[in-house]
Amino acid sequence: MPSNPFDASRNGQVPVSSGTTAAFFDVDNTMMRGASLFAVARKMYQRRAFTLREVAWFAVHQLRFVTRGESMGDIHAIRDRALLLASGFSVADMVALGDEIYDEFIESKIWPGTLAIADQHMLAGRQVWLVTATPLEVASVMARRLGLSGALGTNVEHVEGVYTGKLVGEILHGQAKASAIRDLAAEQGLELAQCWGYSDSHNDIPLLELVGHPVAINPDGKLRRHASDRNWPIYDFRTGRKAATFGLKAAGISGALWGLWRSIGALRRRP
């Protein structure tokens, strides 16, 4: 594995990005360990937005994610369930939750190596964008807290400040990420052939092939093979890949059990 090509620490003095180049970062398992959408679900559970059945459903899909990686079937199932639960939730509450989610679940899971790369792009005067299936309101909080240019996320329809439970467009995943980046490039005057893209998932190959400098970070097996075949740079910031995989599985199981135990306890305490 090659060493980290960037070795800069954050100092709070990141300059404003400009120019015609940018770097685009996937979030889940690329910028942070694990899935940001599950952090959103866990926080909403703390706010009593979920029932025991819903907690169990998310726990099962969390187990699938940590043991076998993401799949389009699971992504769409999570999307549909999350949209149903978000219906009637206020945008203001979601924005406020975004900061809490970042402080409680995301900040400690940021990969220092990936963040160092993002910082170096900012120091070089490039725009740096997060590109994720997570709701735009939460993704924007992450970008702001990390000092980045902005975020592209899933846009959920809202009327008079309240979510309707419908999407605007489609979930930002797979080919949709590439389309969103292409639109942003046209709007910002970016030269995609001079831009960078970073992801861990083979589902983001359309994004990576859209830019001139694709990079695989903590890649899944399919993306690792794809990147190796094309001589793309590969960086793995996990400590011991087999140990990390085992640890993720154990964490997923314990997290699921924790959620079920907490929800059962909450139900027992209800009058």
N, C-alpha and C positions, 0 to 999 in steps of 0.2 A: 504494500500500500504506500503510495507516495505521501510525503509529509505535507502538512498544511502549507499551502503556498503563501498564506497571509499570516502575519504575526503582529497585528495591531490590537490594542485594547481600546475600549470605549472611554472617551474623556469628556463627553458632553459638548464637544465643539465640532460636531459634524456639520460641514458646510451645506448650504442649499444646493441641491442638485440642478444641473442644467445640461444643455447640449442635446445631442441626438442619439446618445447611447443610454442603455438602461440594463439592469439586471432584474430578473424575475425569479422569485423564490416560492416554491411550494411550501406549505406549512407543516402538515402532518408527517412526522418522521424525517423531515428535511430541516426545517427551522427549529422544530421541537420534537421531543420524544412523545410518541403516542398520538392520539387523535383529539384535535381541538373540539370537534363536535360533541365528543363524549364529555368533555369538560363542561360544555354548555348544558348538556343533559343533566349532569350531576348537580350543577348549581340550581337548575330549575327544580330538581327534586328537593333540594334543601328549602326551596321556597314553596314547597307543598303543591307544585304544579303537576306532579305525577302520582298515580295510584300504584299499589303494589304490583298489579299486573304489568303496568307500563315499565316499572323499574326492572322487573324480571326480563321483559322483552329486550330492553336496552342492554342488560347484563349479558344476555345470550349473544347479541351482536357484537358487544365489546370483546367477548371471548373469541369469536370468529375473527375479528380484526387482528388481535394480537397474536393469534396462533397461525393464521394463514395469509394475512395481509388483506388489503381491500379488494373488493369485487364490485362490479357494477350492480349486481343484484342486491347486495347488501346496501350499497350507497343509495339506490333508489328506494329501498324499503325504509331506510332511516330517514330519507328525505320526506317520504309520504307521512310517516308517523310524526316526525318533528313538526311538519306544517300543520297537521291536525292539532297538535298540542299548542302550537303558537297562536292559533286562531283566538282573537280576543285579547292577546297580550299586547301591552303598549310598547311603542318604539322607545319611549323615554326610559321605561323600565329595562328594556334590553340593553340600551346604551349604558345605563348605570351598572347592570350586571356585567357588562364587558370588562370594566375596570376590576370588579371583584373577581371575575373568572381569571383575569390575567394575574392578579396578585396571589390568588390562592392556588391555582392549578397550573398556570402556564409558565410564569417567570422562572420557576425552579427547573423547568423541563427544557429550556432553550439550550440548544447545542452551542457551546462556546465557539467551536471551530466554524460553524456556519455563520454565526453572528459576526465573527471576525472578518469573514469574506464579505459579508454585506457592508460592514463598516468601511472596508477598503474601497469598495465601489463608490460609496458616498464620498470618501475623502478624495477620490479621483474625479469627482464632479459628475458622477452618473446618477440617474434616477434609480431607486431601488423600490420594487413593488412586491408585496405579498400577493400570491394568487392561490385562492383556496375555496373549497366548497362550503366553508363555514359562513354563516350569515354575515353580510357586509358590515353590519354594525359592530360585531365582535372583531372581525378582521381589521377594521379601521382602528379600533382601540389598540390592537396588537401593533399595528404599523406606527401609530403615534407613540406608544410607549417605548418602542425600539428605535425611534428617531428616524424612521424611513420615510420615503416619499409619499406612500399611500398604499391602498389595498384594493384588489379586485376580489369580490366575494359573491356568494349567492344572494340575489336580491329578492326579498320577500315583499309581496304587495302589502301596502297599508293604506287605510283610508281614515282621515282625520286622526292620525297618530296611533291607530290600532291595526294590528296585523289581521288580514282577512283569511289567512291560511292558504293563499295561492302564491305561486311564484310569478315573478316578472322575468320572462324568458325561461331559462332552464337552470338546473343546478350547475354550478361552475365546476365541472369535472370533465376529465378527458378532453375530447375535441373542443368542448365549450371553452376551456381555458385558452386554447390556441386562438379561437375566434375573438375572445375578449382582449387578448394581447394585441392581435392584429388591429382591432378597432382603436385601442389605446395608442398604438404606434401611429396610426393615421391622424389621430387627434393631436398628439404631442410632437409629431414630426420626427419620430424615432426611426433610425435605420436598423431594421431587425438583423441584417447581416452583420452588424457591429455590436449586437446585444448579447447578453448572457442569459442562460436559463439553468435552473437548479431544481432537481427533484429526486425522490427516492423510488418512484413508482413507474412501472411500465405503462400505466394508464396515462402518464404525462409525456409519452414519446411524441405525440403531436406538438406539444409545447416545445420540447427540446429540439425537435427537427425544424422548428420555425425560426430559431435564432442561429446566429453564426457561431456561437460559443456554448454548446451544450455541455453540462457537467452533471454527472451522477453522484449524489450524496447519500450514503447509507442505503445503497440500492437493493431492491428485491432481486430475486434470481433472474427473472426475465429481463429486467433493465440492465443488470450487470452484464449479461451475455450480449445484449444489444449494444451497450456502450463499448464493451471490449472488441466486438466485431468492427466497430467504427472508429476505434482509437480515441474515444472520448475520455477526458479525465474522469477518474473515479476516486472519490474520497470517502472513507468510512471512519466516522468519528466514534463508533461504538467500541467499547473495550472488550475484546474477545467476542467474536460474532456468535459462537455457539453458546457461550455463557449468557450473552445478551439476549439471545432468543429464548433460552430457558427462563431467564429472569422476567422477560415480558410475559411469557405464558403464566408464570407463577403470579405475577402482579395482576394479570387479568382475572385469574381465578379468584384470588383473594379479594380483588375489588368487587367482583360480582357477588361473592358471599357477603362482603361488608354491606353492599347496597341492599341485598335481600334481608339481612339481619336487621339493619336500621329501619327498613320499611315495615317489617313485621312488628318490630318494637313500637313504631309510631302508631300502627293500627291498634295494637293492644292498649295503648295509652289513651286512645280516643274514647270518649264516653259513649 
